[in-house]
């Protein structure tokens, strides 16, 4: 049988169809560069087996195409996060302030929420939420004197203040008062003290929160008749505070009340110096 040779010039355009081409005879060497385009590919025809390793990079991703379903568990580490995000890579470099934020799992239900440092303090039940050292008046009698000659408790004008973290806390205080008397003859005096919480409501008395009773302290003063010299007597006495009913997170002010009586009925003038307290706020 003779072979008929057909030159390409004798074949008209589009004369060779798929039916005239044997199966699996067209190799990639017969394809020109960029010959195969997306229209020549069937849907889902390119699989992972057809892709070279490490061939697909982020420039080929569409926005939003990477979701959590395509991220394996425990694959995102802190090294992948910016230091400005939740990484713990940078120390705060300062004392914790009330306005600082913490992240917390709300009810252990998997929902992360924020809370301020001040709210954490209110949760610390039975713990010291804050400590404050406060003072009113001065050691020398010339500064901040209070003169009490009444036998009933009278406002001395001495105050100390604290701003509670929580409204249901307890304020506990321990400290001392300096006081004295000027007398014109040998006599004994009785002094009583009380700390009262300030009540700014018109017509209302301040609220007593710790007892102050007569006989808290005795002052002895002797008058020297030959020298006609008057003796000033000064004392220090402890005072305590225990307040559970202020019910506010606004500043709370306590006022010192005092009373005095002369057993012998002599005239006298009290000399008040300093009210000093250590104040603790204890969580409910």
C-alpha positions as CSV (number, residue, x, y, z in Angstrom):
1,X,0.0,0.0,0.0
2,X,1.4,3.3,-1.0
3,X,1.6,6.1,1.6
4,X,-0.2,9.4,0.7
5,X,1.7,12.3,2.0
6,X,-0.4,15.4,2.8
7,X,1.4,18.6,3.4
8,X,0.1,21.1,5.8
9,X,-0.5,23.4,2.9
10,X,-3.1,21.0,1.6
11,X,-5.2,21.0,4.8
12,X,-7.7,23.7,5.2
13,X,-8.3,25.6,8.5
14,X,-10.2,23.6,11.1
15,X,-10.2,20.5,8.9
16,X,-8.7,18.3,11.5
17,X,-11.2,17.6,14.3
18,X,-10.9,15.6,17.6
19,X,-12.3,12.5,15.7
20,X,-9.3,12.4,13.4
21,X,-6.7,12.5,16.3
22,X,-5.8,9.3,18.1
23,X,-6.2,9.2,21.8
24,X,-3.2,10.4,23.9
25,X,-1.1,11.5,20.9
26,X,-0.9,15.2,21.6
27,X,1.8,16.0,24.1
28,X,2.8,19.2,25.8
29,X,5.6,19.7,23.3
30,X,2.9,20.4,20.7
31,X,1.4,23.2,22.8
32,X,2.7,26.8,22.4
33,X,3.3,29.0,25.3
34,X,0.1,30.2,27.0
35,X,-1.9,27.9,24.7
36,X,-4.1,26.5,27.5
37,X,-6.3,29.1,29.2
38,X,-9.1,28.8,31.8
39,X,-11.8,28.3,29.2
40,X,-10.0,25.1,28.1
41,X,-10.1,23.7,31.6
42,X,-13.0,21.8,32.9
43,X,-14.5,22.8,36.3
44,X,-12.5,21.3,39.1
45,X,-10.1,19.8,36.5
46,X,-7.0,21.2,38.3
47,X,-6.4,19.3,41.6
48,X,-3.7,19.5,44.2
49,X,-1.9,16.7,42.4
50,X,-1.4,19.0,39.3
51,X,0.1,21.7,41.4
52,X,3.8,21.9,42.3
53,X,4.7,22.2,46.0
54,X,4.8,25.7,47.3
55,X,3.5,27.0,44.0
56,X,0.4,28.9,45.3
57,X,1.2,32.0,47.4
58,X,-1.0,34.7,49.0
59,X,-1.2,36.9,45.8
60,X,-3.5,34.3,44.4
61,X,-6.0,34.4,47.3
62,X,-9.1,36.4,47.0
63,X,-10.2,38.6,49.9
64,X,-11.8,36.6,52.7
65,X,-11.0,33.3,51.1
66,X,-9.1,32.0,54.1
67,X,-11.5,31.1,56.9
68,X,-11.1,29.2,60.2
69,X,-12.1,26.0,58.5
70,X,-8.9,26.1,56.5
71,X,-6.6,26.7,59.5
72,X,-5.4,23.7,61.4
73,X,-5.7,23.7,65.2
74,X,-2.9,25.3,67.1
75,X,-1.3,26.7,63.9
76,X,-1.4,30.4,64.8
77,X,1.4,31.3,67.3
78,X,2.3,34.6,69.0
79,X,5.2,34.9,66.5
80,X,2.5,35.4,63.8
81,X,0.8,38.3,65.7
82,X,1.8,41.9,65.8
83,X,3.2,43.1,69.2
84,X,0.4,45.6,69.3
85,X,-2.1,42.7,69.4
86,X,-2.7,40.3,72.3
87,X,0.7,38.7,72.5
88,X,2.1,39.6,76.0
89,X,5.4,40.5,74.2
90,X,5.7,44.0,75.7
91,X,5.7,44.7,79.4
92,X,3.3,47.5,80.6
93,X,6.3,49.2,82.2
94,X,4.3,50.9,84.9
95,X,2.1,50.3,87.9
96,X,-1.4,48.8,87.2
97,X,-4.0,51.6,87.1
98,X,-7.7,51.4,87.6
99,X,-8.4,52.2,84.0
100,X,-6.1,49.4,82.6
101,X,-7.9,46.6,80.8
102,X,-7.8,42.9,81.3
103,X,-9.3,40.2,79.1
104,X,-11.6,37.7,80.8
105,X,-13.7,34.7,79.6
106,X,-17.2,35.8,80.4
107,X,-18.8,33.0,82.6
108,X,-16.2,30.5,81.2
109,X,-18.4,30.3,78.1
110,X,-15.7,31.0,75.6
111,X,-16.7,34.7,75.0
112,X,-13.7,37.0,75.7
113,X,-14.6,40.4,77.2
114,X,-12.7,43.2,78.7
115,X,-12.7,44.5,82.3
116,X,-11.0,47.3,84.1
117,X,-8.5,46.8,86.9
118,X,-10.8,48.7,89.3
119,X,-13.5,46.0,88.8
120,X,-11.0,43.2,89.7
121,X,-10.5,44.9,93.1
122,X,-14.1,44.8,94.0
123,X,-14.1,41.0,93.5
124,X,-11.4,40.5,96.1
125,X,-13.7,39.7,99.0
126,X,-12.3,39.9,102.5
127,X,-9.1,41.4,101.1
128,X,-7.5,44.8,101.7
129,X,-8.7,46.9,98.7
130,X,-6.7,50.0,99.6
131,X,-4.7,51.5,102.4
132,X,-4.5,55.2,103.2
133,X,-2.6,57.2,105.8
134,X,-4.5,60.4,106.7
135,X,-3.9,63.3,109.0
136,X,-5.8,66.4,110.1
137,X,-4.2,69.2,112.0
138,X,-0.6,69.5,113.2
139,X,1.6,68.6,116.1
140,X,2.0,72.1,117.3
141,X,-0.9,73.6,119.2
142,X,-0.8,76.8,117.2
143,X,-1.8,75.0,114.0
144,X,-5.3,73.6,113.7
145,X,-6.4,74.1,117.3
146,X,-9.9,73.1,118.3
147,X,-11.3,74.5,121.5
148,X,-14.0,72.4,123.2
149,X,-15.5,73.3,126.5
150,X,-18.9,71.6,126.0
151,X,-19.9,68.4,128.0
152,X,-21.7,67.2,124.8
153,X,-20.0,65.9,121.7
154,X,-19.1,68.9,119.5
155,X,-17.6,69.1,116.0
156,X,-13.9,69.9,116.3
157,X,-13.5,70.7,112.6
158,X,-10.9,67.9,112.2
159,X,-11.7,65.6,109.2
160,X,-10.1,62.7,107.4
161,X,-11.4,61.3,104.0
162,X,-11.2,58.1,101.9
163,X,-12.8,57.2,98.5
164,X,-14.0,53.6,98.7
165,X,-13.4,51.2,95.8
166,X,-16.7,49.3,96.4
167,X,-19.9,50.5,98.1
168,X,-20.3,47.3,100.2
169,X,-16.8,47.4,101.7
170,X,-15.8,48.0,105.3
171,X,-13.7,51.0,106.4
172,X,-11.4,50.2,109.3
173,X,-9.2,52.8,111.0
174,X,-6.7,52.9,113.8
175,X,-4.8,55.9,115.0
176,X,-4.5,58.5,117.7
177,X,-5.4,62.1,118.7
178,X,-3.2,64.6,120.4
179,X,-5.0,67.0,122.7
180,X,-4.4,69.1,125.8
181,X,-5.7,71.7,128.2
182,X,-4.8,75.0,129.8
183,X,-6.0,75.4,133.4
184,X,-5.8,78.0,136.1
185,X,-5.7,75.6,139.1
186,X,-4.9,72.0,139.9
187,X,-7.8,69.9,138.6
188,X,-8.8,66.9,136.5
189,X,-10.5,66.8,133.2
190,X,-12.4,64.2,131.3
191,X,-12.4,63.9,127.5
192,X,-14.5,61.9,125.1
193,X,-14.2,61.5,121.4
194,X,-16.3,60.2,118.5
195,X,-15.7,59.8,114.8
196,X,-18.8,60.6,112.7
197,X,-19.4,60.1,109.0
198,X,-20.2,63.4,107.3
199,X,-23.9,63.8,106.3
200,X,-24.2,66.7,103.8
201,X,-28.0,66.6,103.9
202,X,-29.4,69.9,105.4
203,X,-30.7,69.5,108.9
204,X,-29.1,66.0,109.4
205,X,-26.5,65.3,112.0
206,X,-23.3,63.4,111.1
207,X,-23.6,59.7,111.6
208,X,-21.7,58.2,114.5
209,X,-19.7,55.1,113.4
210,X,-17.5,54.6,116.5
211,X,-18.2,55.2,120.2
212,X,-16.7,58.1,122.0
213,X,-17.3,58.2,125.8
214,X,-16.3,60.3,128.7
215,X,-13.3,59.1,130.7
216,X,-11.4,58.2,127.5
217,X,-8.5,60.0,129.1
218,X,-7.7,62.1,132.2
219,X,-5.6,65.2,132.0
220,X,-3.9,66.4,135.2
221,X,-2.6,70.0,135.3
222,X,-1.1,71.7,138.3
223,X,-1.1,75.5,138.9
224,X,2.0,76.8,140.8
225,X,0.7,79.6,143.0
226,X,4.2,80.9,144.0
227,X,5.3,81.4,140.3
228,X,1.9,82.2,139.0
229,X,2.7,80.0,136.0
230,X,0.0,78.1,134.1
231,X,0.8,74.6,133.0
232,X,-0.3,73.2,129.6
233,X,-1.0,69.5,129.6
234,X,-0.9,67.4,126.4
235,X,-1.9,63.8,125.9
236,X,-2.2,61.2,123.1
237,X,-5.0,58.7,123.0
238,X,-5.9,56.0,120.5
239,X,-9.1,56.1,118.4
240,X,-10.7,53.5,116.2
241,X,-13.1,53.4,113.3
242,X,-15.3,50.6,111.9
243,X,-17.8,51.6,109.3
244,X,-19.9,49.2,107.2
245,X,-22.8,51.3,106.1
246,X,-21.5,54.2,103.9
247,X,-22.9,52.5,100.7
248,X,-21.1,54.7,98.2
249,X,-18.0,54.9,96.0
250,X,-17.8,58.7,96.4
251,X,-15.4,60.2,98.9
252,X,-16.3,59.6,102.5
253,X,-15.4,62.1,105.1
254,X,-15.2,61.5,108.9
255,X,-15.3,64.3,111.4
256,X,-13.8,64.2,114.9
257,X,-16.2,65.2,117.7
258,X,-15.1,65.8,121.3
259,X,-16.4,66.7,124.7
260,X,-14.8,67.6,128.0
261,X,-15.8,68.2,131.6
262,X,-13.9,69.6,134.6
263,X,-14.5,67.5,137.7
264,X,-13.8,70.5,140.0
265,X,-15.7,72.9,137.9
266,X,-12.7,75.0,136.9
267,X,-12.7,76.9,133.7
268,X,-10.6,75.4,130.9
269,X,-9.7,75.6,127.3
270,X,-8.9,72.4,125.3
271,X,-5.9,72.4,123.0
272,X,-6.3,70.1,120.1
273,X,-3.4,69.0,117.9
274,X,-3.5,66.2,115.4
275,X,-5.9,63.5,114.3
276,X,-3.9,60.7,112.6
277,X,-5.4,57.5,111.2
278,X,-4.4,54.5,109.2
279,X,-7.4,53.6,107.0
280,X,-8.0,50.2,105.3
281,X,-10.8,49.3,103.0
282,X,-11.7,45.7,103.3
283,X,-13.7,43.9,100.5
284,X,-17.1,42.6,101.4
